[in-house]
Amino acid sequence: MIDPISALSACTMAADAISKSIKAGKDLHSLSGPISRYAKAEAELNFGASRKKKSFFSKLTGAEQAGIDEFFKQEDLKAKREEMRQIFQYFGKPGQWERLQAEIARQRQIQKEELEHRAKVRDAIILWTALPIILIGGSATLYFFIMWLKGL
């Protein structure tokens, strides 16, 4: 998972590439790379935002600042999407914007499922490596504490 700043940057670059190509008269079929990059970056941004809201650490730390930052990133993304929509209205063919949105939604869903799977695997790995270490460390500490008490 990439950080939100990189995801927003990737969204912006991909949206600019799509916009320039549409202005040049290209069809959506030739834009599979930028469309895929845009959808993946948008999914990363949305997944990161939803995961931060649900995380335990966001409740303990200053989640307000992260929320404000996330709000402005989402606003930037909405502005870029609106700019692309206008470019499609002016330079695109009829129905091209709707087809683009359908493809972006499909790619975003694929990326979201991949990110959720990776997060579950990572969480399971952390759980099954950290939990035994904590239990063994706690048991060893308890054992040495008991031995220390016996020595008194």
Kinemage of the C-alpha trace (Angstrom):
@kinemage 1
@onewidth
@group {chain A} dominant
@subgroup {mainchain}
@vectorlist {calphas} color= white
{ca met a 1} P 0.000 0.000 0.000
{ca ile a 2} L 1.344 3.396 -0.958
{ca asp a 3} L 1.024 6.564 1.059
{ca pro a 4} L -1.819 9.027 0.349
{ca ile a 5} L 0.455 11.703 -1.104
{ca ser a 6} L 1.868 9.279 -3.669
{ca ala a 7} L -1.633 7.997 -4.468
{ca leu a 8} L -2.908 11.533 -5.033
{ca ser a 9} L 0.112 12.311 -7.191
{ca ala a 10} L -0.467 9.160 -9.253
{ca cys a 11} L -4.162 10.082 -9.665
{ca thr a 12} L -3.227 13.553 -10.847
{ca met a 13} L -0.637 12.324 -13.330
{ca ala a 14} L -2.950 9.645 -14.731
{ca ala a 15} L -5.855 12.112 -14.999
{ca asp a 16} L -3.611 14.571 -16.844
{ca ala a 17} L -2.509 11.822 -19.245
{ca ile a 18} L -6.136 10.831 -19.882
{ca ser a 19} L -7.167 14.460 -20.420
{ca lys a 20} L -4.324 15.154 -22.868
{ca ser a 21} L -5.121 12.009 -24.818
{ca ile a 22} L -8.818 12.852 -25.075
{ca lys a 23} L -7.926 16.378 -26.234
{ca ala a 24} L -5.755 14.777 -28.902
{ca gly a 25} L -8.738 12.724 -30.069
{ca lys a 26} L -7.673 9.293 -28.839
{ca asp a 27} L -10.218 6.637 -27.956
{ca leu a 28} L -10.535 4.968 -24.545
{ca his a 29} L -9.115 1.696 -25.871
{ca ser a 30} L -5.710 3.309 -26.247
{ca leu a 31} L -5.816 4.634 -22.666
{ca ser a 32} L -5.851 1.377 -20.731
{ca gly a 33} L -2.565 2.156 -18.937
{ca pro a 34} L -3.489 5.616 -17.594
{ca ile a 35} L -7.022 4.478 -16.748
{ca ser a 36} L -5.654 1.518 -14.805
{ca arg a 37} L -3.122 3.719 -12.972
{ca tyr a 38} L -5.844 6.255 -12.124
{ca ala a 39} L -8.223 3.600 -10.803
{ca lys a 40} L -5.490 1.880 -8.752
{ca ala a 41} L -4.328 5.144 -7.217
{ca glu a 42} L -7.889 6.188 -6.419
{ca ala a 43} L -8.556 2.807 -4.813
{ca glu a 44} L -5.348 3.148 -2.768
{ca leu a 45} L -6.412 6.600 -1.602
{ca asn a 46} L -9.930 5.487 -0.666
{ca phe a 47} L -8.760 2.249 0.965
{ca gly a 48} L -6.131 4.063 2.997
{ca ala a 49} L -8.710 6.575 4.194
{ca ser a 50} L -11.226 3.912 5.209
{ca arg a 51} L -8.542 1.819 6.928
{ca lys a 52} L -7.249 4.801 8.910
{ca lys a 53} L -10.754 5.584 10.166
{ca lys a 54} L -11.179 2.027 11.439
{ca ser a 55} L -7.740 1.581 12.955
{ca phe a 56} L -7.166 1.427 16.692
{ca phe a 57} L -4.202 3.794 16.548
{ca ser a 58} L -6.199 6.572 14.872
{ca lys a 59} L -8.379 6.668 17.969
{ca leu a 60} L -5.364 7.025 20.236
{ca thr a 61} L -3.504 9.595 18.162
{ca gly a 62} L -4.517 12.879 16.627
{ca ala a 63} L -6.990 11.616 14.086
{ca glu a 64} L -8.372 15.100 13.522
{ca gln a 65} L -5.331 16.266 11.546
{ca ala a 66} L -5.303 13.092 9.486
{ca gly a 67} L -9.002 13.580 8.806
{ca ile a 68} L -8.459 17.156 7.679
{ca asp a 69} L -5.603 16.100 5.391
{ca glu a 70} L -7.726 13.297 3.975
{ca phe a 71} L -10.590 15.730 3.345
{ca phe a 72} L -8.366 18.021 1.284
{ca lys a 73} L -6.942 15.094 -0.673
{ca gln a 74} L -10.475 13.956 -1.486
{ca glu a 75} L -11.386 17.501 -2.529
{ca asp a 76} L -8.374 17.608 -4.854
{ca leu a 77} L -9.449 14.284 -6.334
{ca lys a 78} L -13.012 15.547 -6.876
{ca ala a 79} L -11.718 18.680 -8.583
{ca lys a 80} L -9.495 16.611 -10.891
{ca arg a 81} L -12.418 14.301 -11.711
{ca glu a 82} L -14.643 17.289 -12.497
{ca glu a 83} L -11.928 18.750 -14.733
{ca met a 84} L -11.696 15.441 -16.598
{ca arg a 85} L -15.478 15.308 -16.970
{ca gln a 86} L -15.504 18.762 -18.572
{ca ile a 87} L -12.704 17.785 -20.953
{ca phe a 88} L -14.679 14.708 -21.959
{ca gln a 89} L -17.754 16.874 -22.586
{ca tyr a 90} L -15.812 19.246 -24.818
{ca phe a 91} L -13.474 16.881 -26.639
{ca gly a 92} L -14.799 13.367 -26.117
{ca lys a 93} L -17.246 11.292 -28.058
{ca pro a 94} L -20.809 10.731 -26.800
{ca gly a 95} L -20.941 8.187 -23.996
{ca gln a 96} L -17.184 8.149 -23.556
{ca trp a 97} L -17.293 9.623 -20.023
{ca glu a 98} L -19.787 7.003 -18.889
{ca arg a 99} L -17.665 4.201 -20.345
{ca leu a 100} L -14.615 5.642 -18.614
{ca gln a 101} L -16.428 5.777 -15.277
{ca ala a 102} L -17.569 2.171 -15.684
{ca glu a 103} L -14.011 1.029 -16.431
{ca ile a 104} L -12.592 3.031 -13.531
{ca ala a 105} L -15.191 1.537 -11.181
{ca arg a 106} L -14.333 -1.977 -12.377
{ca gln a 107} L -10.590 -1.414 -11.957
{ca arg a 108} L -11.134 0.252 -8.570
{ca gln a 109} L -13.112 -2.765 -7.333
{ca ile a 110} L -10.379 -5.159 -8.450
{ca gln a 111} L -7.723 -3.069 -6.717
{ca lys a 112} L -9.835 -2.726 -3.559
{ca glu a 113} L -10.245 -6.492 -3.315
{ca glu a 114} L -6.496 -6.945 -3.778
{ca leu a 115} L -5.729 -4.364 -1.082
{ca glu a 116} L -8.190 -5.946 1.346
{ca his a 117} L -6.624 -9.362 0.757
{ca arg a 118} L -3.114 -7.983 1.320
{ca ala a 119} L -4.236 -6.226 4.506
{ca lys a 120} L -5.792 -9.423 5.873
{ca val a 121} L -2.650 -11.421 5.117
{ca arg a 122} L -0.428 -8.746 6.674
{ca asp a 123} L -2.629 -8.551 9.779
{ca ala a 124} L -2.601 -12.336 10.123
{ca ile a 125} L 1.183 -12.440 9.797
{ca ile a 126} L 1.562 -9.738 12.420
{ca leu a 127} L -0.876 -11.489 14.728
{ca trp a 128} L 0.744 -14.915 14.424
{ca thr a 129} L 4.285 -13.606 14.836
{ca ala a 130} L 3.724 -10.937 17.476
{ca leu a 131} L 1.380 -12.979 19.663
{ca pro a 132} L 3.822 -15.871 20.273
{ca ile a 133} L 6.665 -13.432 20.906
{ca ile a 134} L 4.572 -11.572 23.475
{ca leu a 135} L 3.431 -14.813 25.127
{ca ile a 136} L 6.945 -16.278 25.268
{ca gly a 137} L 8.400 -12.972 26.517
{ca gly a 138} L 5.691 -12.677 29.147
{ca ser a 139} L 6.182 -16.261 30.283
{ca ala a 140} L 9.944 -15.798 30.514
{ca thr a 141} L 9.501 -12.576 32.482
{ca leu a 142} L 7.059 -14.282 34.848
{ca tyr a 143} L 9.436 -17.241 35.270
{ca phe a 144} L 12.411 -14.990 36.102
{ca phe a 145} L 10.255 -12.901 38.449
{ca ile a 146} L 9.184 -16.039 40.315
{ca met a 147} L 12.804 -17.211 40.503
{ca trp a 148} L 13.819 -13.817 41.811
{ca leu a 149} L 11.101 -13.981 44.498
{ca lys a 150} L 12.279 -17.481 45.523
{ca gly a 151} L 15.820 -16.141 45.856
{ca leu a 152} L 14.752 -13.492 48.382
